Amino acid sequence: MEQCWRWFGPEDAVTLDHVKQAGATGIVTALHHIYDGRAWTLDDVLARKAIIEAAGLRWSVCESIPVPSEIKLRNGAYREKIDAWKGSLVSLAQGGIDTICYNFMPVVDWTRTNLMWKRPTGGYALRFDMVDFVTYDVHILKRPNAAASYSDDLLKAASTRAASISTDEEDRLEKNIIAGLPGGEDSFTREGIARQIARFDGLGHAEMQEHLIEFVKEIAPLAEELGVRLGIHADDPPFSLFGLPRVVSTAADARHLLSTVDIPANGLTLCAGSYGARPDNDLPAMAEEFGPRVHFVHLRNVTREADGSFFEDDHLAGGTNMVDLIVALTREERRRKAEGRTDTAIPMRPDHGHLLVDDIDKVEKGMRVNPGYSCIGRLKGLAELRGVMQAVEQLVPA
């Protein structure tokens, strides 16, 4: 696999020089400063590419071209938004960027309730606490009919939590959930997110799934023509938030999308952490089933809890057997090579590393360190994954 690293552009506290020191050769980035729905130009793309190549690295994957709500709802100016999305796709292809990751999550992108959850080691992880989320949705945001989305046990636990939460804790929880996270383009106030959620009133799973299919039917043929591979990212977490339909959460969702739009360019970003937050997703099995259409991989691990909560664990810990997953992906790469495909090396990146060592001091001193994207935690994860990949390559029979 091609060892890559997510970089958020020139303002990222983790520099391209740090990336080289970590041993990665490919960069995963996007034009995060252009997120208002207009098309990225070729000049935009080439300017970013030049910075990366000047550092001796390669822009391997674009993650992500934003997909505005109009496209997900198929209303308003959705036609113009799709045309702009296609324009960005063309510019990336002309600039030599041939793998595009995107997502179709409504309103909120990847979501956590705690960005500084202390682990027994002394480091910090990202955590999604289901009771905290229900507390926010039902008692703080006070979304209409929110209680209907949750079990009696969760509602009872959330009521207890709400009775004791301080104003500072409430503000921090709200900020973590709706204030925008790395890789997401949206940042909301409480009133703003309520308005955005209301836009999706009445939209069910089947209709949202059809909207995704209609979108992919437009972009996948163009990607195929341009020689570009699309990899849709799983919902994170892979279940409904705020009562909104999420339609890229299970193996069945992936199977439906790939079979309905059966074009080689239409593929997956196999995010082990996102899919792995559900106990019914078997990541090694998914890698075997969908292998020919896996265009990009996020290797991270989560530990699930009985109520639906989870936290970002070490890369080789958690609920997914990372060795089995890497074995499945290595076998897919070998199959591609035997078939004569040009994309034999699947780009991967370590994802959501722990906050460790002196990166902790940087946060405590108020320096900007993107949650989940500090340097040392991802460097540790990449080193562990690299060791597994080399062992698998040598020890697993061809």
VOLUM-343805 format. One record per residue (C-alpha): x, y, z; residue in three letters. Coordinates in nm, 3 decimals. Example, Ala and Ser with C-alpha at 12.3 -4.5 7.8 and 13.67 -1.06 7.14 Angstrom:
// residues 2
> X,Y,Z,volum
> 1.230,-0.450,0.780,ALA
> 1.367,-0.106,0.714,SER
//
This chain:
// residues 398
> X,Y,Z,volum
> 0.000,0.000,0.000,MET
> 0.108,0.357,-0.063,GLU
> 0.177,0.519,0.274,GLN
> 0.003,0.855,0.285,CYS
> -0.063,1.131,0.535,TRP
> -0.347,1.378,0.569,ARG
> -0.233,1.739,0.550,TRP
> -0.464,2.038,0.588,PHE
> -0.259,2.281,0.382,GLY
> -0.006,2.554,0.457,PRO
> -0.179,2.644,0.787,GLU
> -0.145,2.289,0.923,ASP
> 0.073,2.273,1.236,ALA
> 0.205,1.941,1.104,VAL
> 0.430,2.044,0.816,THR
> 0.528,1.861,0.501,LEU
> 0.874,1.821,0.650,ASP
> 0.716,1.639,0.943,HIS
> 0.533,1.414,0.697,VAL
> 0.862,1.313,0.535,LYS
> 1.010,1.239,0.877,GLN
> 0.714,1.010,0.947,ALA
> 0.806,0.809,0.637,GLY
> 0.498,0.881,0.429,ALA
> 0.538,0.956,0.059,THR
> 0.186,1.054,-0.044,GLY
> -0.023,1.349,0.068,ILE
> -0.398,1.341,0.123,VAL
> -0.538,1.693,0.113,THR
> -0.799,1.924,-0.037,ALA
> -0.848,2.291,-0.104,LEU
> -1.007,2.342,0.236,HIS
> -1.006,2.719,0.192,HIS
> -1.251,2.686,-0.100,ILE
> -1.564,2.531,0.049,TYR
> -1.846,2.757,-0.068,ASP
> -1.959,2.528,-0.350,GLY
> -1.774,2.695,-0.635,ARG
> -1.560,2.486,-0.867,ALA
> -1.191,2.455,-0.797,TRP
> -0.988,2.578,-1.093,THR
> -0.688,2.407,-1.247,LEU
> -0.473,2.696,-1.122,ASP
> -0.601,2.630,-0.767,ASP
> -0.507,2.263,-0.796,VAL
> -0.167,2.322,-0.951,LEU
> -0.074,2.579,-0.688,ALA
> -0.139,2.330,-0.409,ARG
> 0.030,2.049,-0.600,LYS
> 0.342,2.261,-0.652,ALA
> 0.379,2.315,-0.275,ILE
> 0.357,1.941,-0.213,ILE
> 0.599,1.845,-0.488,GLU
> 0.849,2.111,-0.382,ALA
> 0.869,1.921,-0.053,ALA
> 0.951,1.598,-0.238,GLY
> 0.607,1.444,-0.185,LEU
> 0.315,1.347,-0.409,ARG
> -0.047,1.461,-0.392,TRP
> -0.195,1.111,-0.397,SER
> -0.557,1.162,-0.287,VAL
> -0.798,1.454,-0.273,CYS
> -1.006,1.434,0.044,GLU
> -1.261,1.587,-0.007,SER
> -1.457,1.791,-0.258,ILE
> -1.745,1.923,-0.042,PRO
> -2.093,1.797,-0.131,VAL
> -2.339,2.078,-0.043,PRO
> -2.675,2.008,0.121,SER
> -2.858,2.109,-0.198,GLU
> -2.712,1.801,-0.368,ILE
> -2.813,1.575,-0.081,LYS
> -3.163,1.721,-0.080,LEU
> -3.187,1.763,-0.459,ARG
> -3.351,2.100,-0.420,ASN
> -3.263,2.466,-0.461,GLY
> -2.954,2.523,-0.674,ALA
> -2.854,2.155,-0.670,TYR
> -2.800,2.146,-1.047,ARG
> -2.547,2.430,-1.030,GLU
> -2.381,2.265,-0.729,LYS
> -2.341,1.935,-0.917,ILE
> -2.195,2.117,-1.216,ASP
> -1.947,2.292,-0.986,ALA
> -1.855,1.958,-0.825,TRP
> -1.789,1.815,-1.168,LYS
> -1.578,2.121,-1.248,GLY
> -1.359,2.053,-0.946,SER
> -1.331,1.689,-1.052,LEU
> -1.213,1.793,-1.398,VAL
> -0.956,2.033,-1.254,SER
> -0.818,1.765,-1.023,LEU
> -0.795,1.517,-1.308,ALA
> -0.619,1.769,-1.530,GLN
> -0.378,1.833,-1.244,GLY
> -0.292,1.464,-1.219,GLY
> -0.487,1.382,-0.901,ILE
> -0.654,1.050,-0.976,ASP
> -0.814,0.942,-0.646,THR
> -1.100,1.141,-0.493,ILE
> -1.254,1.074,-0.151,CYS
> -1.590,1.233,-0.067,TYR
> -1.880,1.177,0.170,ASN
> -2.256,1.214,0.174,PHE
> -2.321,1.281,0.543,MET
> -2.610,1.525,0.602,PRO
> -2.547,1.845,0.803,VAL
> -2.262,1.720,1.025,VAL
> -1.941,1.555,0.910,ASP
> -1.746,1.320,1.138,TRP
> -1.870,1.377,1.491,THR
> -1.727,1.325,1.839,ARG
> -1.846,1.439,2.181,THR
> -1.504,1.446,2.350,ASN
> -1.183,1.555,2.176,LEU
> -0.962,1.508,2.483,MET
> -1.058,1.175,2.644,TRP
> -0.772,1.073,2.869,LYS
> -0.644,0.720,2.831,ARG
> -0.468,0.514,3.102,PRO
> -0.139,0.575,2.919,THR
> -0.170,0.951,2.977,GLY
> -0.243,1.026,2.613,GLY
> -0.574,1.155,2.479,TYR
> -0.819,1.000,2.233,ALA
> -1.132,1.108,2.048,LEU
> -1.455,0.966,2.186,ARG
> -1.821,0.949,2.087,PHE
> -2.032,0.912,2.400,ASP
> -2.387,0.817,2.312,MET
> -2.536,0.947,2.638,VAL
> -2.363,1.283,2.591,ASP
> -2.491,1.303,2.235,PHE
> -2.849,1.226,2.339,VAL
> -2.813,1.482,2.618,THR
> -2.717,1.744,2.363,TYR
> -2.986,1.651,2.111,ASP
> -3.277,1.622,2.356,VAL
> -3.193,1.864,2.638,HIS
> -2.963,2.131,2.491,ILE
> -3.049,2.158,2.123,LEU
> -3.406,2.048,2.205,LYS
> -3.467,1.916,1.855,ARG
> -3.842,1.861,1.797,PRO
> -3.937,1.496,1.861,ASN
> -3.575,1.408,1.935,ALA
> -3.677,1.163,2.207,ALA
> -3.838,0.939,1.945,ALA
> -3.491,0.860,1.808,SER
> -3.363,0.691,2.124,TYR
> -3.433,0.403,2.359,SER
> -3.586,0.452,2.702,ASP
> -3.257,0.355,2.866,ASP
> -3.064,0.620,2.674,LEU
> -3.328,0.884,2.746,LEU
> -3.315,0.805,3.116,LYS
> -2.934,0.824,3.123,ALA
> -2.941,1.150,2.927,ALA
> -3.190,1.304,3.171,SER
> -2.957,1.220,3.458,THR
> -2.660,1.364,3.270,ARG
> -2.850,1.682,3.180,ALA
> -2.941,1.743,3.543,ALA
> -2.576,1.760,3.646,SER
> -2.401,1.914,3.345,ILE
> -2.233,2.249,3.410,SER
> -2.251,2.547,3.178,THR
> -1.886,2.500,3.080,ASP
> -1.943,2.131,3.008,GLU
> -2.250,2.213,2.802,GLU
> -2.057,2.471,2.598,ASP
> -1.768,2.231,2.540,ARG
> -2.000,1.950,2.436,LEU
> -2.179,2.177,2.190,GLU
> -1.852,2.302,2.046,LYS
> -1.723,1.949,1.999,ASN
> -2.038,1.837,1.818,ILE
> -2.126,2.133,1.594,ILE
> -1.835,2.378,1.577,ALA
> -1.661,2.203,1.290,GLY
> -1.381,1.947,1.286,LEU
> -1.079,1.893,1.061,PRO
> -1.192,1.789,0.716,GLY
> -1.542,1.924,0.765,GLY
> -1.648,2.242,0.592,GLU
> -1.940,2.340,0.813,ASP
> -1.939,2.519,1.146,SER
> -2.270,2.599,1.317,PHE
> -2.429,2.794,1.595,THR
> -2.706,2.623,1.791,ARG
> -2.969,2.808,1.592,GLU
> -2.787,2.740,1.267,GLY
> -2.767,2.365,1.310,ILE
> -3.133,2.353,1.407,ALA
> -3.220,2.528,1.080,ARG
> -3.003,2.291,0.878,GLN
> -3.155,1.982,1.041,ILE
> -3.503,2.118,0.969,ALA
> -3.418,2.133,0.597,ARG
> -3.411,1.752,0.598,PHE
> -3.751,1.709,0.767,ASP
> -3.945,1.429,0.602,GLY
> -3.645,1.290,0.410,LEU
> -3.620,0.919,0.482,GLY
> -3.346,0.663,0.428,HIS
> -3.477,0.539,0.093,ALA
> -3.506,0.889,-0.051,GLU
> -3.162,0.992,0.076,MET
> -3.016,0.676,-0.071,GLN
> -3.178,0.754,-0.405,GLU
> -3.036,1.106,-0.396,HIS
> -2.689,0.958,-0.349,LEU
> -2.744,0.718,-0.638,ILE
> -2.860,0.999,-0.867,GLU
> -2.552,1.203,-0.776,PHE
> -2.313,0.912,-0.837,VAL
> -2.482,0.832,-1.168,LYS
> -2.369,1.177,-1.280,GLU
> -2.017,1.189,-1.140,ILE
> -1.898,0.829,-1.187,ALA
> -1.918,0.822,-1.570,PRO
> -1.726,1.150,-1.582,LEU
> -1.465,1.010,-1.343,ALA
> -1.433,0.699,-1.559,GLU
> -1.381,0.915,-1.867,GLU
> -1.117,1.122,-1.685,LEU
> -0.932,0.820,-1.546,GLY
> -1.018,0.915,-1.187,VAL
> -1.123,0.680,-0.906,ARG
> -1.394,0.785,-0.661,LEU
> -1.403,0.653,-0.307,GLY
> -1.705,0.741,-0.096,ILE
> -1.627,0.762,0.275,HIS
> -1.846,0.587,0.527,ALA
> -2.072,0.780,0.762,ASP
> -1.889,0.861,1.085,ASP
> -2.039,0.744,1.309,PRO
> -2.225,0.493,1.091,PRO
> -2.572,0.554,1.225,PHE
> -2.830,0.832,1.231,SER
> -2.747,1.157,1.409,LEU
> -3.016,1.416,1.487,PHE
> -3.271,1.183,1.326,GLY
> -3.106,1.235,0.985,LEU
> -3.072,0.948,0.738,PRO
> -2.719,0.818,0.684,ARG
> -2.686,0.588,0.386,VAL
> -2.319,0.479,0.374,VAL
> -2.302,0.295,0.704,SER
> -2.311,-0.079,0.635,THR
> -2.183,-0.341,0.395,ALA
> -2.536,-0.354,0.252,ALA
> -2.521,0.021,0.181,ASP
> -2.188,-0.017,0.003,ALA
> -2.312,-0.319,-0.192,ARG
> -2.621,-0.131,-0.308,HIS
> -2.422,0.170,-0.428,LEU
> -2.160,-0.035,-0.613,LEU
> -2.410,-0.267,-0.780,SER
> -2.654,0.009,-0.877,THR
> -2.381,0.225,-1.033,VAL
> -2.162,-0.058,-1.159,ASP
> -1.877,0.147,-1.302,ILE
> -1.513,0.077,-1.199,PRO
> -1.456,0.442,-1.108,ALA
> -1.738,0.422,-0.852,ASN
> -1.569,0.283,-0.543,GLY
> -1.514,0.305,-0.171,LEU
> -1.291,0.468,0.082,THR
> -1.273,0.175,0.322,LEU
> -1.248,0.352,0.658,CYS
> -1.185,0.084,0.918,ALA
> -1.275,0.315,1.204,GLY
> -1.602,0.445,1.062,SER
> -1.740,0.111,0.946,TYR
> -1.585,-0.049,1.255,GLY
> -1.802,0.155,1.492,ALA
> -2.084,-0.090,1.407,ARG
> -2.056,-0.449,1.532,PRO
> -2.227,-0.582,1.216,ASP
> -1.951,-0.456,0.984,ASN
> -1.674,-0.715,0.931,ASP
> -1.387,-0.513,0.784,LEU
> -1.168,-0.799,0.654,PRO
> -1.477,-0.953,0.490,ALA
> -1.568,-0.618,0.336,MET
> -1.213,-0.580,0.200,ALA
> -1.244,-0.921,0.036,GLU
> -1.591,-0.860,-0.106,GLU
> -1.538,-0.505,-0.230,PHE
> -1.163,-0.529,-0.294,GLY
> -1.165,-0.441,-0.666,PRO
> -1.358,-0.122,-0.588,ARG
> -1.159,-0.015,-0.281,VAL
> -0.979,0.295,-0.404,HIS
> -0.854,0.437,-0.074,PHE
> -0.815,0.308,0.282,VAL
> -0.822,0.471,0.627,HIS
> -0.657,0.242,0.880,LEU
> -0.766,0.321,1.235,ARG
> -0.941,0.131,1.508,ASN
> -1.221,0.193,1.754,VAL
> -1.341,0.013,2.065,THR
> -1.719,-0.010,2.085,ARG
> -1.932,-0.002,2.399,GLU
> -2.271,-0.160,2.458,ALA
> -2.477,0.161,2.431,ASP
> -2.328,0.262,2.094,GLY
> -2.047,0.475,2.235,SER
> -1.694,0.423,2.104,PHE
> -1.346,0.567,2.131,PHE
> -1.045,0.581,1.900,GLU
> -0.815,0.304,2.018,ASP
> -0.456,0.227,1.921,ASP
> -0.424,0.138,1.554,HIS
> -0.361,-0.229,1.630,LEU
> -0.619,-0.251,1.910,ALA
> -0.997,-0.208,1.901,GLY
> -1.269,-0.411,1.738,GLY
> -1.112,-0.466,1.396,THR
> -0.842,-0.725,1.347,ASN
> -0.601,-0.497,1.165,MET
> -0.369,-0.781,1.064,VAL
> -0.654,-0.967,0.894,ASP
> -0.762,-0.647,0.720,LEU
> -0.412,-0.577,0.589,ILE
> -0.384,-0.938,0.471,VAL
> -0.708,-0.896,0.273,ALA
> -0.588,-0.569,0.119,LEU
> -0.247,-0.714,0.034,THR
> -0.413,-1.004,-0.146,ARG
> -0.625,-0.754,-0.340,GLU
> -0.313,-0.566,-0.447,GLU
> -0.157,-0.891,-0.567,ARG
> -0.473,-0.976,-0.758,ARG
> -0.464,-0.636,-0.928,ARG
> -0.103,-0.685,-1.026,LYS
> -0.180,-1.024,-1.178,ALA
> -0.473,-0.869,-1.365,GLU
> -0.253,-0.595,-1.506,GLY
> -0.422,-0.302,-1.332,ARG
> -0.226,0.018,-1.294,THR
> -0.361,0.096,-0.945,ASP
> -0.189,-0.193,-0.771,THR
> -0.076,0.013,-0.469,ALA
> -0.385,0.116,-0.273,ILE
> -0.329,0.452,-0.099,PRO
> -0.373,0.430,0.276,MET
> -0.330,0.666,0.565,ARG
> -0.322,0.627,0.943,PRO
> -0.617,0.812,1.088,ASP
> -0.710,0.983,1.415,HIS
> -0.397,0.924,1.618,GLY
> -0.387,0.983,1.991,HIS
> -0.254,1.307,2.135,LEU
> 0.080,1.205,2.280,LEU
> 0.409,1.329,2.435,VAL
> 0.488,1.696,2.370,ASP
> 0.190,1.737,2.136,ASP
> -0.005,1.745,2.465,ILE
> 0.205,2.041,2.580,ASP
> 0.126,2.224,2.256,LYS
> -0.248,2.193,2.318,VAL
> -0.211,2.301,2.680,GLU
> -0.020,2.609,2.564,LYS
> -0.297,2.700,2.321,GLY
> -0.115,2.605,2.000,MET
> -0.333,2.485,1.715,ARG
> -0.325,2.105,1.692,VAL
> -0.614,1.959,1.494,ASN
> -0.808,1.703,1.702,PRO
> -0.717,1.355,1.584,GLY
> -0.447,1.491,1.354,TYR
> -0.153,1.564,1.579,SER
> 0.183,1.444,1.453,CYS
> 0.315,1.196,1.707,ILE
> 0.002,0.983,1.743,GLY
> -0.027,0.935,1.368,ARG
> 0.348,0.875,1.336,LEU
> 0.315,0.597,1.595,LYS
> 0.015,0.452,1.411,GLY
> 0.188,0.461,1.073,LEU
> 0.497,0.291,1.217,ALA
> 0.282,0.012,1.362,GLU
> 0.089,-0.033,1.039,LEU
> 0.408,-0.026,0.833,ARG
> 0.546,-0.310,1.042,GLY
> 0.233,-0.518,0.986,VAL
> 0.237,-0.446,0.612,MET
> 0.598,-0.553,0.574,GLN
> 0.542,-0.869,0.777,ALA
> 0.233,-0.960,0.576,VAL
> 0.412,-0.899,0.247,GLU
> 0.690,-1.137,0.346,GLN
> 0.498,-1.405,0.536,LEU
> 0.161,-1.441,0.362,VAL
> 0.192,-1.678,0.064,PRO
> 0.125,-1.531,-0.278,ALA
//
